Amino acid sequence: MEIRTQLRKIEHELGRIRTEDRNAPRTMDLDLCLLGDLVLEHPDFTLPDPELLDRPHLAISMAALDPDFIHPITQERLSDIAKRLMPTAELTPRPDIRFTLT
């Protein structure tokens, strides 16, 4: 809970205003998607974040950090999850960042 509290504090300091619309535009969005191999069901959040398995922007970002990390529930490498979701991704690569999935 402390990590989530600190992430929300950072978002607020960077100008994020939370509304009832979870999909509203925002200046900053920090998510806790994984915490090692911890599997947690909490009324406020779940780890690993279930959206990691169906949201390309999360899977691809996480795979960029540690492509060989094993998802604690599905036992898939993050790079394999990202590769599976890549065809549905509507992402615009930044020209100053070089990224490939192995």
BELBELRA-V640779 format. One line per field, one symbol per residue. ss: DSSP state (@ for helix, = for strand, . for the rest). phi: phi as a letter, one per 30 degrees, with the letter a starting at -180 (. if undefined). psi: psi as a letter, one per 30 degrees, with the letter a starting at -180 (. if undefined). Layout:
ss=???
phi=???
psi=???
This chain:
ss=.@@@@@@@@@@@@..........................==....==..@@@@..@@@@@@@@@@....=......=@@@@@@@@@................
phi=.dddddddddeddcjdcdbdddcdebdabccccbbhcdcbcbecabbddedddbcedddddddddadcdcddcdicdedddddddedcdcccddddbcbbcc
psi=eeeeeeeeeeeefggkjklfjfglklfkjkkjelibgkkkjkfflkklkffffgjeeeeeeeeeeifgkkkfefgkkeeeeeeefeffkikjkkffkkkkk.
